[in-house]
Amino acid sequence: MDPLTHGLIGAAVSTFSGTPAAIDNPLMIGAALGAMSPDLDFVIRIFKNDAEYMKHHRGHSHTVPFLAVFSLAITAGLSLFTFNAFDFLTVFFWTFLGALSHTLMDILNSYGAKLFSKKRKLSLLTLYDPFISLVGLWLILTGEKNTFELVGAAITVLLYLTLRHINKTNAAHELLNYLSREHHLIEVSVYPSLRSFYKWDFVAHTETHDYVGQYNPWMSLMSKDAIRFIQTFKREDHEVISTFNASNVGAIFGEFSPNLHIRIETNDEDDLIILRAIDLRYFMKDRFMHHATLVLDAQFNIVSSYLHPYRLKNAIPVY
């Protein structure tokens, strides 16, 4: 999610403290700033490169120890200002809850985040979810609320997430039934669409092909074809595939994305073998966002390797 949406959710979390949502309320300010603080890892992109950012984004900065450090720093900064009432531990507590909301929301989408020692993802929400944002805005803009209203808002969000989970499970079930009629399936993965929060993207690996497509549950309800294939890749069975997986670029790219397709190209003029890996999860229209390249000589020795985060022209060497 973008920083402003995270900040909105953090501010909404602060309303459960029973204090008003106001610009002079240190609890709300702290929770909003705390909810934006984990994305300070963007400095990696400034001082290093996109490849390092991909490797470390939503990593240590999203873990409990870092959330506590960010919350402590924010609370200490707020203590320097004059507020009508300022209790350090109370402000720290709600600031930490705001920061925690950031990591939890990131875990709910397909990129995932590391809360403790391992990155986890539930793939339930898009990068921007309008329903969650509307509930957050309601909590902030409607003034002080009683316990019934706050509990109702929490239950509403939990029910929404449950419905998303059921919808995702149904999508996976229909895809399995449809694809298994003609293919020997290895794996099907379902993700929230990057552009439409009510659609689901999918990656299907079979023995012969890798499929990328989109599932629209509304079309299924209208008894229409809900499955749309966007790209089909023929799987290549070649020993150099294992060379890519064992390489540094393969390890980095494979850790970032569990759903890859590797295409083998040859350059007869220079006697080179070129392996091009595509992250099948993230695409806009028919363009995939993340790629990696491994160049080998005829004896399968590594000549060069690159990560291509966000666009193919962005070639970052990997050693």
C-alpha positions as CSV (number, residue, x, y, z in Angstrom):
1,M,0.0,0.0,0.0
2,D,1.1,3.6,-0.5
3,P,2.3,5.6,2.5
4,L,-0.9,7.8,2.6
5,T,-3.2,4.8,2.8
6,H,-1.0,3.3,5.6
7,G,-1.1,6.6,7.4
8,L,-4.9,6.7,7.1
9,I,-5.2,3.2,8.5
10,G,-2.8,4.1,11.4
11,A,-5.0,7.2,12.2
12,A,-8.1,4.9,12.1
13,V,-6.4,2.5,14.6
14,S,-5.9,5.4,17.0
15,T,-9.6,6.0,17.2
16,F,-9.9,2.8,19.2
17,S,-8.1,4.6,22.0
18,G,-11.3,6.5,22.7
19,T,-9.7,9.9,22.0
20,P,-10.9,12.2,19.1
21,A,-9.4,12.0,15.7
22,A,-7.8,15.5,15.6
23,I,-4.7,17.1,14.3
24,D,-3.7,18.1,17.8
25,N,-4.1,14.6,19.2
26,P,-0.6,13.1,19.7
27,L,-2.1,9.5,19.7
28,M,-3.5,10.0,16.2
29,I,-0.3,11.8,14.9
30,G,1.9,9.1,16.4
31,A,-0.2,6.2,15.0
32,A,-0.3,7.8,11.5
33,L,3.4,8.4,11.5
34,G,4.1,5.0,12.9
35,A,2.0,3.4,10.2
36,M,4.1,5.1,7.5
37,S,7.5,4.5,9.2
38,P,8.3,0.9,8.0
39,D,8.6,2.1,4.4
40,L,11.6,4.1,5.4
41,D,13.5,1.2,3.8
42,F,13.0,3.2,0.5
43,V,16.4,4.8,1.3
44,I,17.9,1.6,0.1
45,R,16.7,2.6,-3.4
46,I,18.3,6.0,-3.1
47,F,21.7,4.9,-1.8
48,K,22.0,1.6,-3.6
49,N,19.8,0.4,-6.4
50,D,16.4,-1.2,-7.3
51,A,17.9,-4.7,-6.9
52,E,18.9,-4.2,-3.3
53,Y,15.6,-2.5,-2.6
54,M,13.7,-5.6,-4.0
55,K,15.9,-7.8,-1.9
56,H,15.4,-6.0,1.4
57,H,12.0,-4.2,1.0
58,R,9.5,-5.3,3.6
59,G,12.2,-7.1,5.4
60,H,13.9,-6.0,8.7
61,S,12.2,-2.5,8.7
62,H,8.8,-4.3,9.1
63,T,9.8,-6.6,12.0
64,V,8.7,-6.0,15.6
65,P,12.1,-4.7,16.9
66,F,12.3,-2.1,14.1
67,L,8.6,-1.2,14.7
68,A,9.4,-0.6,18.3
69,V,12.5,1.6,17.4
70,F,10.5,3.6,14.9
71,S,7.7,4.1,17.5
72,L,10.1,5.1,20.2
73,A,11.8,7.7,17.9
74,I,8.4,9.1,16.8
75,T,7.1,9.3,20.4
76,A,10.3,11.0,21.5
77,G,10.0,13.5,18.7
78,L,6.3,14.3,19.6
79,S,7.3,14.8,23.2
80,L,9.2,17.9,22.1
81,F,6.0,19.6,21.1
82,T,3.4,21.1,23.5
83,F,0.2,19.1,23.7
84,N,-2.6,19.5,26.2
85,A,-2.0,16.0,27.5
86,F,1.0,13.9,26.6
87,D,1.7,10.5,28.3
88,F,4.8,9.0,26.8
89,L,3.9,5.3,27.3
90,T,0.4,5.8,26.0
91,V,1.6,7.6,22.9
92,F,4.3,5.0,22.3
93,F,1.7,2.2,22.6
94,W,-0.7,3.6,20.0
95,T,2.2,4.6,17.7
96,F,3.5,1.0,17.9
97,L,0.0,-0.2,17.0
98,G,0.0,2.1,14.0
99,A,3.3,0.7,12.9
100,L,2.1,-2.8,13.5
101,S,-0.9,-2.1,11.3
102,H,1.5,-1.4,8.4
103,T,3.2,-4.8,8.6
104,L,-0.1,-6.6,9.0
105,M,-1.6,-4.9,6.0
106,D,1.5,-5.7,3.9
107,I,1.2,-9.4,4.9
108,L,-2.3,-9.4,3.6
109,N,-1.2,-8.6,0.0
110,S,0.9,-10.6,-2.4
111,Y,4.2,-8.9,-1.7
112,G,4.2,-10.0,1.9
113,A,6.3,-8.7,4.8
114,K,8.5,-9.9,7.6
115,L,7.0,-9.5,11.0
116,F,9.5,-11.8,12.8
117,S,12.1,-13.9,11.1
118,K,10.4,-15.0,7.9
119,K,8.5,-13.0,5.2
120,R,4.9,-14.1,5.0
121,K,2.1,-13.2,2.6
122,L,-1.7,-14.1,2.6
123,S,-2.5,-12.6,-0.9
124,L,-5.9,-11.3,0.1
125,L,-5.7,-7.6,-0.6
126,T,-4.6,-5.5,-3.5
127,L,-1.9,-2.8,-3.0
128,Y,-4.8,-0.4,-2.6
129,D,-8.1,-1.7,-1.1
130,P,-11.0,0.8,-1.4
131,F,-13.1,-1.0,1.2
132,I,-10.5,-0.9,3.9
133,S,-9.8,2.8,3.1
134,L,-13.5,3.6,3.4
135,V,-13.8,2.0,6.8
136,G,-10.7,3.9,7.9
137,L,-12.1,7.2,6.7
138,W,-15.4,6.5,8.5
139,L,-13.6,5.9,11.8
140,I,-11.6,9.1,11.4
141,L,-14.3,11.5,10.1
142,T,-17.3,10.5,12.2
143,G,-16.0,11.8,15.6
144,E,-15.8,9.9,18.9
145,K,-17.5,6.5,18.8
146,N,-18.8,4.2,21.4
147,T,-17.7,0.6,22.0
148,F,-20.4,-0.8,19.9
149,E,-19.4,1.2,16.8
150,L,-15.7,0.4,17.3
151,V,-16.4,-3.3,17.7
152,G,-18.7,-3.2,14.7
153,A,-16.0,-1.6,12.5
154,A,-13.5,-4.3,13.6
155,I,-16.0,-7.1,12.9
156,T,-16.8,-5.6,9.5
157,V,-13.2,-5.6,8.5
158,L,-12.8,-9.2,9.7
159,L,-15.9,-10.3,7.8
160,Y,-14.5,-8.6,4.7
161,L,-11.2,-10.4,5.0
162,T,-13.1,-13.7,5.5
163,L,-15.1,-13.1,2.3
164,R,-11.9,-12.3,0.4
165,H,-10.4,-15.6,1.6
166,I,-13.6,-17.5,0.6
167,N,-13.6,-15.7,-2.8
168,K,-9.9,-16.6,-3.3
169,T,-10.4,-20.2,-2.4
170,N,-13.4,-20.5,-4.8
171,A,-11.3,-18.9,-7.5
172,A,-8.5,-21.5,-6.9
173,H,-11.0,-24.3,-6.9
174,E,-12.6,-23.3,-10.2
175,L,-9.2,-22.8,-11.8
176,L,-8.0,-26.3,-10.7
177,N,-11.2,-27.9,-12.1
178,Y,-10.9,-26.0,-15.4
179,L,-7.2,-26.5,-16.0
180,S,-7.0,-30.1,-14.8
181,R,-9.4,-31.2,-17.6
182,E,-6.7,-30.9,-20.2
183,H,-3.4,-30.5,-18.3
184,H,-1.4,-32.3,-15.7
185,L,-1.2,-29.5,-13.1
186,I,1.9,-29.0,-10.9
187,E,0.7,-25.8,-9.1
188,V,-1.8,-23.0,-9.3
189,S,-1.3,-19.7,-7.4
190,V,-3.9,-17.0,-7.0
191,Y,-3.2,-13.4,-6.3
192,P,-5.2,-10.2,-5.9
193,S,-5.2,-8.3,-9.2
194,L,-2.9,-5.3,-9.3
195,R,-5.5,-3.1,-10.9
196,S,-9.0,-4.4,-10.0
197,F,-9.6,-5.3,-6.4
198,Y,-12.5,-7.6,-7.2
199,K,-10.5,-9.7,-9.7
200,W,-7.8,-12.3,-9.1
201,D,-4.6,-13.0,-11.1
202,F,-3.3,-16.5,-11.4
203,V,-0.2,-18.4,-12.3
204,A,-0.6,-22.1,-13.3
205,H,2.3,-24.4,-13.8
206,T,1.7,-27.6,-15.8
207,E,4.2,-30.2,-17.0
208,T,4.4,-28.5,-20.4
209,H,3.4,-24.9,-20.0
210,D,3.2,-22.0,-17.6
211,Y,-0.1,-20.0,-17.8
212,V,-0.8,-16.4,-16.6
213,G,-4.3,-15.1,-16.5
214,Q,-7.1,-13.5,-14.6
215,Y,-10.2,-14.7,-12.9
216,N,-13.3,-12.5,-12.6
217,P,-15.8,-13.9,-10.0
218,W,-18.6,-11.5,-11.2
219,M,-18.5,-13.2,-14.6
220,S,-18.8,-16.6,-12.9
221,L,-21.9,-15.4,-11.0
222,M,-23.5,-14.5,-14.4
223,S,-22.6,-17.9,-15.8
224,K,-20.1,-16.5,-18.2
225,D,-16.5,-17.4,-18.8
226,A,-14.7,-16.1,-15.7
227,I,-11.2,-17.2,-16.8
228,R,-9.1,-15.1,-19.2
229,F,-5.6,-16.3,-20.2
230,I,-3.2,-13.5,-20.7
231,Q,0.1,-15.3,-21.6
232,T,1.1,-18.9,-22.2
233,F,4.8,-20.0,-22.0
234,K,6.1,-23.4,-23.1
235,R,8.2,-24.9,-20.3
236,E,11.7,-25.8,-21.4
237,D,13.4,-29.0,-20.1
238,H,17.1,-28.3,-20.1
239,E,19.9,-28.9,-17.7
240,V,20.9,-25.3,-17.8
241,I,17.7,-24.4,-15.8
242,S,19.4,-25.9,-12.7
243,T,22.4,-23.6,-13.4
244,F,20.2,-20.6,-13.2
245,N,18.6,-21.8,-9.9
246,A,22.1,-22.4,-8.4
247,S,23.5,-19.0,-9.4
248,N,23.5,-15.9,-7.3
249,V,21.0,-14.1,-9.5
250,G,18.8,-17.2,-9.4
251,A,18.9,-17.3,-5.6
252,I,18.0,-13.6,-5.3
253,F,15.3,-13.7,-7.9
254,G,13.9,-17.0,-6.8
255,E,13.6,-15.8,-3.2
256,F,11.8,-12.7,-4.4
257,S,9.4,-14.6,-6.6
258,P,8.3,-18.3,-6.3
259,N,6.6,-18.2,-9.7
260,L,9.1,-18.0,-12.5
261,H,9.3,-18.9,-16.1
262,I,12.8,-19.3,-17.6
263,R,13.2,-18.9,-21.3
264,I,16.4,-20.2,-23.0
265,E,17.9,-18.3,-25.9
266,T,21.2,-18.9,-27.8
267,N,23.6,-16.5,-29.4
268,D,25.4,-18.6,-32.0
269,E,27.7,-15.7,-33.0
270,D,29.3,-15.5,-29.6
271,D,28.5,-19.1,-28.6
272,L,26.4,-18.0,-25.6
273,I,23.4,-19.4,-23.8
274,I,21.0,-16.7,-22.4
275,L,18.5,-17.6,-19.7
276,R,15.8,-15.0,-19.2
277,A,13.6,-15.4,-16.0
278,I,10.2,-13.7,-15.7
279,D,8.4,-13.1,-12.5
280,L,4.9,-14.2,-13.6
281,R,3.1,-12.7,-10.6
282,Y,3.1,-9.0,-11.5
283,F,2.0,-7.7,-14.9
284,M,0.3,-4.6,-16.3
285,K,-1.7,-5.5,-19.3
286,D,0.7,-7.9,-21.0
287,R,4.0,-6.5,-19.6
288,F,5.7,-8.2,-16.8
289,M,7.4,-6.0,-14.2
290,H,10.4,-8.0,-13.0
291,H,13.0,-10.1,-14.9
292,A,16.4,-11.6,-14.5
293,T,19.1,-12.6,-17.0
294,L,21.9,-15.2,-16.8
295,V,24.4,-15.5,-19.6
296,L,26.5,-18.7,-19.9
297,D,29.2,-19.9,-22.3
298,A,29.1,-23.2,-24.1
299,Q,30.5,-25.0,-21.0
300,F,27.8,-23.5,-18.8
301,N,30.2,-21.1,-17.1
302,I,28.6,-17.8,-16.0
303,V,29.6,-14.9,-18.2
304,S,27.3,-12.3,-16.7
305,S,24.0,-11.9,-14.8
306,Y,21.5,-9.1,-14.2
307,L,18.4,-8.3,-12.3
308,H,15.8,-6.1,-14.2
309,P,13.4,-4.7,-11.5
310,Y,10.4,-2.8,-12.8
311,R,11.5,-2.7,-16.5
312,L,13.8,-4.7,-18.8
313,K,16.0,-1.7,-19.6
314,N,16.9,-1.4,-15.9
315,A,19.8,-4.0,-15.9
316,I,21.6,-4.3,-12.6
317,P,24.7,-6.6,-12.5
318,V,24.7,-9.4,-10.0
319,Y,28.1,-11.0,-9.0
